[in-house]
Amino acid sequence: MTVTEKPYFMTNSEWYYFDEDAFRYKLTDKAPQKAIDSYNEYYELLDDTE
């Protein structure tokens, strides 16, 4: 996955929300393991580009 692709965890709005205070996406307790893995990969990629 590249940063420009929509990550898997964003394919279902019940799995995530945007935390205004932290200014980043957060997962809900409804996120399955595949979404959690996608979320972690997404932020690893973003952290690597900073």
C-alpha positions in Angstrom: 0.0 0.0 0.0 1.1 3.5 -0.7 0.0 6.6 1.3 -2.2 7.7 -1.6 -4.3 4.5 -1.6 -7.4 4.3 0.7 -6.4 2.0 3.5 -8.6 -1.0 4.3 -9.6 0.3 7.7 -11.3 3.3 6.0 -13.6 1.1 3.9 -16.1 0.9 6.7 -17.0 4.0 8.7 -18.0 1.9 11.7 -14.3 1.0 12.2 -12.8 4.4 12.6 -13.3 8.0 13.5 -11.2 11.2 13.4 -9.9 12.4 16.7 -9.8 16.2 16.5 -7.6 16.5 19.7 -5.0 14.0 18.5 -5.5 15.1 14.9 -5.4 11.5 13.7 -7.7 8.6 12.9 -8.6 6.2 15.8 -10.2 2.8 15.5 -13.4 1.8 17.2 -14.0 -1.5 19.0 -15.9 -2.8 15.9 -12.7 -2.9 13.8 -11.7 -6.5 12.8 -8.1 -7.6 13.0 -7.6 -7.0 9.2 -8.6 -3.3 9.8 -6.3 -3.1 12.8 -3.4 -4.4 10.7 -4.3 -1.9 8.0 -4.4 1.0 10.5 -1.0 0.1 11.9 0.5 -0.2 8.4 -1.0 3.2 7.4 0.5 5.0 10.3 3.9 3.2 9.9 4.0 4.5 6.3 3.0 8.0 7.4 5.6 8.0 10.2 8.3 6.9 7.7 7.5 9.8 5.3 7.9 12.5 8.0 
